[in-house]
Amino acid sequence: MLEEDESSRWQKCVVLDVSNLGIGLELLGEAHPVLIGRTIHVEVDLGDTNSISLRLRGVVRNLGPGRHGGIRVGVEFTELSEREQAVLKTMEYLNIRW
């Protein structure tokens, strides 16, 4: 979901890659015509029981064609909390994928 955009809504996406620095997504629905430089919120539920849920905030830095017919979006994280940083570091260390 785009920040500060009244017409923006939560959309499904595919997580392509993730690190402490950012996340690569493929947006599967309609994309806003101007994404680069915009702040985006990504909410991720991990596991079948949704025992871990993260809402991450970042800035769209690049775009490209996706592998599943959508738009690939590169997002640089901004203002991660200590909890979010710890979860991402643990996931990276254990090579856990969404």
Summary of the structure (lengths in Angstrom):
residues: 98
radius of gyration: 13.1
end to end distance: 18.4
largest distance: 37.8
contacts: 245
relative contact order: 0.25
helix: 13%
strand: 43%
